[in-house]
Amino acid sequence: MRSSGGWEEVGGGVHRRRYDPLDVSIGVIVGAGGVTVVDTRNNPAEARELAADIDARFGAPVVAVVNTHAHYDHTFGNQYFAAVDGRPPLYGHAAIARHFADHERPRLQAVQRDPRREPDKSWGEVTLTPPTMPVDTRVTIEPGGRPIELVPLPRGHTDTDLAVLVPDARVWFVGDVVEESGPPMFGSGSFPLEWPAALDSLLDLIEPGDAIVPGHGAVVDRDFVERQRDAFAEMAAFIRSSSSAGLDIDAAIAAAPSPVAALWPPSFVESALRSGYSALD
């Protein structure tokens, strides 16, 4: 892997850059006719900075954008790219528009009404912009003349998770269905009981030696994904056993087994339990 001006080449003509806030990974896939951008950051200003960084490093037009899932730190820059010259197509899971309506829009509107609710968010200019090219089945696209596979995943981190494979480089962008720089988060619209199966479906496609770019953190390999799958299986089993035992949330957190407590802090365990209990009910 080579780094240049903040960009790390993780495969032939496939680059990523880690941006603050949140150490979010942004991908750039270089084709003969332009570049495809994977995820758009947290607001239009951050997307504008991203576009300038892409132009400075690659000097090529953006011919497509892909969202790995619906959460704000990966999609709230969509509106910037939707308005640039050429209006590049914006690909993402077909459920993103509904997820926006159920989860992102209420939070965004609350912060826009009262920025003091989340003073670290610069969302005053954000307009939710769902994909113009919704994806509901595995498909190969060729923006800029380079094949890219889009693979909708079963429900896990969200019900909008979309894996992006560059087959000629064997590089994956998987969003937050895998996380490296911190414990995976059970955010808005997560499915902790189903997350292990989502990772199993991804592992069915990952080959030895593939480079896997998580939504946050360092590039990982297949072994890392297997270990994270196993941790999610421990979490799912813990949620089911706690529910069967009739434990309330506080009692369940106190009884969390070591594989769960070692990876996730109590606040994350609480979020997983609430989502899991709701699903079981």
C-alpha positions in Angstrom: 0.0 0.0 0.0 1.3 3.5 -0.9 0.4 6.8 0.5 0.4 10.1 -1.4 -0.9 13.4 -0.1 -3.2 11.7 2.4 -4.4 9.1 -0.2 -3.5 5.5 0.3 -3.4 3.2 -2.7 -5.0 -0.1 -1.5 -5.0 -1.8 -4.9 -4.2 -0.9 -8.5 -5.9 2.4 -9.1 -8.0 2.1 -5.9 -7.4 4.7 -3.2 -8.8 5.6 0.1 -8.4 8.5 2.5 -9.3 8.7 6.2 -11.0 12.0 7.2 -11.9 13.6 10.5 -14.3 13.9 12.1 -15.0 10.3 12.9 -12.1 8.8 11.0 -14.4 8.0 8.1 -12.9 6.2 5.0 -13.6 7.6 1.6 -12.8 5.6 -1.5 -11.7 6.7 -5.0 -11.7 4.2 -7.9 -9.8 5.4 -10.9 -11.1 4.5 -14.4 -9.9 5.7 -17.8 -12.8 8.1 -18.1 -12.9 9.5 -14.5 -13.2 8.5 -10.9 -15.9 6.9 -8.8 -16.2 8.2 -5.2 -17.3 5.9 -2.4 -19.2 7.8 0.3 -19.5 11.6 0.6 -18.8 12.6 4.3 -20.9 14.6 6.8 -22.1 17.8 5.1 -21.8 19.8 1.9 -18.7 21.7 3.1 -16.9 18.4 3.8 -17.9 17.1 0.4 -16.6 20.2 -1.2 -13.2 19.7 0.6 -13.3 16.1 -0.6 -13.9 17.1 -4.2 -11.0 19.6 -4.0 -8.7 16.8 -2.6 -9.8 14.5 -5.4 -9.1 17.1 -8.1 -5.7 17.9 -6.6 -4.6 14.3 -6.4 -6.3 12.7 -9.5 -7.2 15.6 -11.8 -10.1 13.7 -13.2 -13.9 14.2 -13.2 -16.2 12.4 -10.8 -18.2 10.1 -13.0 -20.1 8.3 -10.2 -20.7 8.2 -6.5 -21.6 5.2 -4.3 -23.0 5.2 -0.8 -22.1 2.2 1.4 -25.1 2.8 3.7 -27.5 5.5 4.8 -25.8 7.0 7.9 -25.1 10.8 8.0 -21.3 10.5 8.0 -21.4 8.6 4.7 -24.2 10.4 2.9 -24.8 14.0 4.0 -22.4 15.2 1.4 -24.5 13.7 -1.4 -26.1 17.0 -2.3 -22.8 18.5 -3.3 -21.9 15.8 -5.8 -25.5 15.7 -7.1 -25.0 19.3 -8.2 -21.6 19.2 -9.8 -21.0 19.4 -13.5 -22.2 16.3 -15.3 -24.5 15.3 -12.5 -22.8 12.0 -11.8 -25.1 9.1 -11.0 -25.4 8.4 -7.3 -25.7 4.7 -6.4 -26.9 3.3 -3.1 -29.1 0.7 -1.5 -32.7 0.9 -2.6 -33.8 1.3 1.1 -31.8 4.5 1.7 -34.7 6.8 0.9 -36.9 5.0 3.4 -34.1 4.9 6.0 -33.7 8.7 5.5 -37.4 9.2 6.2 -37.4 7.0 9.3 -34.1 7.9 10.9 -31.8 10.5 9.4 -34.5 13.1 8.6 -36.0 13.4 12.1 -32.5 13.8 13.6 -31.5 16.3 10.9 -34.6 18.4 11.4 -34.2 18.5 15.1 -30.6 19.7 14.9 -31.6 22.3 12.2 -34.3 23.6 14.5 -31.9 23.8 17.5 -28.2 23.3 16.7 -27.5 23.2 20.4 -28.8 19.6 20.4 -25.7 18.4 18.6 -23.2 21.4 18.4 -20.5 19.3 16.8 -22.7 18.8 13.7 -22.6 21.4 10.9 -25.9 20.5 9.3 -27.5 23.9 8.6 -27.1 23.5 4.8 -27.8 19.8 4.6 -30.6 18.6 2.2 -31.1 14.9 2.3 -30.2 13.5 -1.2 -31.0 9.8 -1.7 -29.4 7.8 -4.5 -30.5 8.5 -8.0 -29.6 4.9 -8.9 -31.1 2.7 -6.2 -29.7 -0.8 -6.0 -31.7 -3.8 -4.9 -29.7 -6.7 -6.4 -26.1 -7.5 -7.2 -25.0 -5.5 -10.2 -21.9 -4.5 -12.1 -21.5 -0.9 -13.2 -18.7 0.5 -15.4 -18.4 4.3 -14.6 -15.3 5.6 -16.3 -14.9 2.3 -18.1 -13.9 0.3 -15.0 -16.1 -2.6 -13.7 -17.3 -2.2 -10.1 -19.6 -4.7 -8.4 -22.3 -3.4 -6.0 -23.6 -6.1 -3.6 -26.6 -5.4 -1.3 -26.1 -7.2 2.0 -28.6 -8.7 4.3 -29.7 -6.5 7.3 -26.8 -5.9 9.7 -25.4 -2.5 10.6 -28.5 -1.1 8.8 -30.9 -2.5 6.2 -29.1 -0.3 3.6 -25.6 -1.9 3.6 -24.0 -2.1 0.2 -20.6 -3.7 -0.4 -18.5 -2.3 -3.2 -16.0 -4.6 -5.0 -13.4 -3.6 -7.5 -12.8 -7.0 -9.0 -9.7 -6.4 -11.0 -7.9 -5.1 -7.9 -9.8 -7.3 -5.3 -10.5 -4.4 -3.1 -13.7 -4.1 -1.1 -15.4 -1.0 0.5 -17.9 -2.3 3.0 -19.0 0.7 5.1 -19.7 0.2 8.7 -20.8 -3.5 8.5 -17.1 -3.8 9.5 -15.2 -1.4 11.7 -11.6 -1.3 12.7 -10.8 1.9 14.6 -13.4 1.2 17.3 -16.1 -1.2 18.3 -18.9 -1.6 15.7 -21.8 0.7 16.6 -25.4 -0.2 16.9 -26.7 3.0 15.4 -30.0 4.0 13.9 -31.7 1.1 12.3 -29.3 -1.6 13.3 -30.1 -5.4 13.4 -27.7 -7.0 15.9 -29.4 -10.4 15.7 -28.9 -10.5 12.0 -25.5 -8.9 11.7 -23.6 -12.3 11.9 -25.5 -13.6 8.9 -24.8 -10.4 6.9 -21.1 -10.9 7.5 -21.4 -14.6 6.5 -22.9 -13.5 3.2 -19.9 -11.1 2.7 -17.4 -13.7 3.7 -18.9 -16.1 1.0 -17.6 -13.5 -1.5 -14.3 -12.4 0.0 -11.2 -14.3 -1.3 -7.9 -14.8 0.5 -5.7 -11.8 -0.1 -8.6 -9.3 -0.7 -8.1 -5.9 0.8 -11.2 -4.8 2.8 -11.7 -1.1 3.6 -14.0 -0.7 6.6 -16.1 2.4 7.2 -13.7 3.6 9.9 -10.1 2.5 10.5 -7.3 0.6 8.9 -7.6 -1.7 5.9 -8.3 -5.3 7.1 -8.2 -8.8 5.7 -10.6 -11.8 5.7 -9.3 -13.1 9.0 -10.3 -9.8 10.7 -13.8 -10.0 9.2 -14.1 -13.6 10.5 -13.2 -12.5 14.0 -15.7 -9.7 13.9 -18.4 -12.1 12.7 -17.6 -14.3 15.6 -17.9 -11.4 18.0 -21.3 -10.5 16.5 -22.4 -14.1 16.9 -21.5 -13.9 20.6 -23.5 -10.7 20.9 -26.6 -12.2 19.2 -26.5 -15.3 21.4 -26.1 -13.1 24.5 -29.2 -11.0 23.5 -31.3 -14.1 22.9 -30.3 -15.8 26.1 -30.8 -12.6 28.1 -34.3 -12.2 26.6 -35.1 -15.9 27.3 -34.0 -15.4 30.9 -36.3 -12.4 31.3 -33.4 -10.0 32.2 -34.1 -6.3 32.0 -31.5 -4.1 30.2 -29.5 -3.2 33.3 -29.4 -6.8 34.5 -28.3 -8.1 31.1 -25.5 -5.5 30.8 -24.2 -6.6 34.2 -24.2 -10.2 33.0 -22.6 -9.6 29.7 -20.1 -12.4 28.9 -16.4 -11.5 28.5 -16.3 -11.7 24.6 -19.1 -9.1 24.5 -17.9 -6.9 27.4 -14.3 -6.9 26.1 -15.2 -5.4 22.7 -18.2 -3.2 23.4 -18.6 -0.6 26.2 -21.8 -0.7 28.3 -23.5 2.0 26.2 -23.0 0.0 23.0 -24.2 -3.2 24.7 -27.3 -1.3 25.8 -28.1 -0.2 22.3 -27.7 -3.7 21.0 -29.9 -5.1 23.7 -32.6 -2.6 23.0 -32.6 -3.3 19.3 -32.4 -7.0 19.8 -35.2 -7.1 22.5 -37.4 -5.1 20.2 -36.8 -7.5 17.3 -37.6 -10.5 19.5 -40.8 -8.9 20.8 
